Structures are given as structure tokens and as C-alpha cells.
Amino acid sequence: MHLTPQDRLFVLTGAGVSAESGLATFRGSGGLWNGHRVEEVATPEAWQADPSFVWRFYSARRRNALAAQPNPAHLALARIEQHLTQNDPTCFYLCTQNVDDLHERAGSRRIHHMHGSLFESRCVRCDQPFPDRAFYETATLPTCRDCGSLIRPHIVWFGEIPLDMDDIYAELARATTLLVVGTSGSVYPAAGLVDIARKHHICTIYVGPEEPSNAASFNQIILGTAAQTLPAIFDLPSQ
Ligand code: APR
């Protein structure tokens, strides 16, 4: 595929883009944590019932993400951004459902974590996210220096609203191509972005080893892993 200087690319990534970095996807084999489905851990109800349990889950995810390295898919997206944004930095937008930082470590710049960030936390009362790489794996939980309330992961749990949806919709409306990578198409509102793109007559492409649940909404499905497919998906000048 060819990208022209007139193209504006909106990329949506899911857990599949980090699979080849060794981070487990949510659904399918390996998507369990100590025998629990993610839906049982990543909810406000789970937090209310047992915040230590939830923090152990996110501490384990912090450990795994810190040990992981960006793979060729992350690097390819950073290179596509570099190519497209030579004249206009707004020609590329990466919206990720992932909470790891592998896109940033690969060099992506214009990135939005719609489901929050693994390396940020926030006080349940003050609500201001701050950088946090600590592990909370004992019964003693972190509390806010200002108000004493519990500190929670800065993660959008099931039943909570993803971050900055208005910005996401505005970026999508200006795009010419939507490239979706490694997401099962089963979690909304992310899974609905392709339908909005189609209404705007935006070209929609999916990349992953199997068809997502919302496959019928895409113009094109490319079956393959992210690391195998993305480095050559667009014919960019070689460096
Ligand atoms: N390359 C590309 N895609 C892959 C790869 C790979 N190497 N390996 C697996 N996949 C695909 C799977 O085929 C699957 O469709 O990645 C997708 C992963 O789907 P999910 O586990 O459902 O992850 P995701 O869609 O990102 O989940 C969405 O759900 O649990 C919540 O908030 C969490 O952000 C997450 C959201």
C-alpha cells in the first residue's frame, strides 16, 4: 500500500501488537491471571472488594511490561509516523488500548492511551494521575500524601469511560485511513471506531492473525501477525 503526503493515518492498537513482545493478550489462551479472567480483576467492583488483589495484578503487569521490549510492529508504527509527519505532525495519530509503554519506547510520539497507563497511578479522591513504577504486592497499600485516600492504578476498568473520547472522535473524523492492529473487536467503544470511520468514508484495514468480531465492518483484513505484517504494510522509502 502507498501513503501520500495527503494521507492522515489513524492507528488503533490492541493487546495483539504487544503479543510478540511476550505480553499476554486478554482473550484466548494465556489470557488469564492466576486463573482469573481479566473481567474479574479489572473492575471497580473488584477494587471495592479487594484492592490488594487488584494491585497484585497490576504490579505483575508492571513487572512483565518492564521486562518486555518493543517488537518490529511497534518499531514499524514509529517509522510510519516519522515518515508521515515530516511536514505536518498531525497526519498521524496512534490510539492504543494497551496500557504498556512499548509504543513510546519504540519512538511513537503522537499517542493516546485510551484505557490508561500501567505506569501511572492516581488518588481515588484527588484524581490526578502521576508517574508510578512501584510494585504493591503486600497487604500495605499506597495512600495519598495529601488526603490519605487509596492510590489506584490509572487504568480504565470495565464499566468506566475511556479517556478523552472527544479527541479520539475528532482525530478519526480527520483521517483518511484507519489501521486497526491486534484487537479482538469485542470491547466498546474502541470496537465501534471502525463503524464511525466507514460513515466518514475512511479506508479501514485490520491486521491480525485471525478475524476480529467486527470483521464485517472493515474494507480490508490482512491475516498475519503484527510483527510480520506492519514493517512492510506501506511502501515507505528505505532508510
Ligand atoms: N499480532 C497481531 N494480533 C495478534 C497477535 C499478533 N502477534 N496475537 C494475537 N493477536 C490478536 C488476537 O487474534 C486477538 O484478536 O490480538 C487480539 C487480542 O484481543 P484481546 O485479548 O481481546 O485484546 P484487546 O482487543 O486489546 O482487548 C481490548 O479489553 O480487557 C480489556 O481493557 C482491556 O484494552 C483491553 C480491551
Residues whose N, C-alpha, C, O or C-beta is under 5 A from the ligand:
A	BS01	APR	G14 A15 G16 V17 A19 E20 T25 F26 R27 V38 Q97 N98 H115 V156 G182 T183 S184 G185 V187 V207 G208 P209 E210 G224 T225 A226
